[in-house]
Amino acid sequence: MKLGVLVSDYRLCVDTLERLQAEKLGLILVLNGVYHAVLQEGGESSALLQKTPHIFALKEDLLTRGLDPQQVDSRVKVLDYEGLVDVIFNEFDKVAWL
């Protein structure tokens, strides 16, 4: 199964992600979840970015929070709403929300 997980909060949910079983796991950072793509704590990027090579962030949510899409971690692909819909429907069999 290919599973897309929408992450909408800045709290760390690494332990939850570790329990999910999927042949392909993707993270979709939305709402306050986009902070994982930009902010660092103690010089380290978010631990979520190490969980999968398939990470996306919604551009509109970055801009709404005053974050520059150009400063997003290189592991994260920035998408607009149209791109987000394409990813959800074309890349994943199931989608969950954390």
C-alpha positions in Angstrom: 0.0 0.0 0.0 1.1 3.5 -0.8 0.2 5.8 2.1 0.2 9.6 2.2 0.1 11.2 5.6 -1.1 14.8 6.0 0.8 16.4 8.9 -1.0 19.5 10.1 0.7 20.2 13.4 4.2 21.2 14.4 4.3 18.6 17.3 6.6 15.7 16.6 4.7 12.6 15.6 7.7 10.4 14.7 6.6 7.6 17.0 3.2 7.4 15.2 4.9 7.3 11.8 7.2 4.5 12.9 4.2 2.3 13.6 2.7 2.8 10.1 3.4 0.0 7.6 3.4 1.0 3.9 5.5 0.0 0.9 5.6 3.8 0.1 5.2 6.4 2.8 4.7 10.1 1.9 4.4 13.1 4.2 2.3 16.0 3.1 2.9 19.1 5.3 -0.1 21.4 5.6 -1.3 24.1 8.0 1.2 24.4 10.9 2.9 21.2 9.7 4.8 23.2 7.1 7.1 24.5 9.9 8.8 21.1 9.8 10.0 22.0 6.3 11.7 25.2 7.4 12.5 25.6 11.1 15.4 24.1 12.9 15.9 23.4 16.6 19.4 23.4 17.9 20.8 23.5 14.4 18.9 20.3 13.4 16.1 20.0 11.0 12.9 18.2 11.9 13.2 14.5 12.6 10.1 14.0 10.4 12.3 14.8 7.3 14.3 11.7 7.9 11.4 9.3 7.8 10.8 9.2 4.1 12.2 10.6 0.8 8.6 11.5 -0.2 7.9 14.8 1.5 5.7 17.6 0.2 4.7 21.1 1.6 1.8 23.2 0.6 3.1 26.6 -0.7 0.0 28.6 0.3 0.4 27.4 3.9 4.1 28.4 3.9 3.2 31.9 2.6 0.3 32.3 5.0 2.8 31.8 7.9 5.4 34.2 6.4 7.8 31.4 5.5 9.8 31.7 2.3 9.3 28.6 0.0 12.9 29.2 -1.2 14.1 28.4 2.4 12.4 25.0 2.5 14.7 22.0 3.3 16.0 20.5 0.0 14.3 17.2 0.8 10.8 18.8 0.6 9.0 19.5 -2.6 6.8 22.6 -2.5 3.4 22.2 -4.1 0.4 24.5 -4.9 -3.1 23.3 -4.4 -3.3 21.7 -7.9 0.0 19.9 -7.3 -1.3 18.7 -3.9 -4.4 17.2 -5.5 -2.3 15.5 -8.2 0.0 14.0 -5.5 -2.8 12.7 -3.4 -4.7 11.1 -6.2 -1.7 9.8 -8.3 0.9 8.9 -5.7 -1.0 7.2 -2.9 -3.6 4.5 -2.5 -4.7 5.8 1.0 -4.4 9.1 2.9 -4.3 9.6 6.6 -4.3 12.8 8.7 -2.1 13.4 11.8 
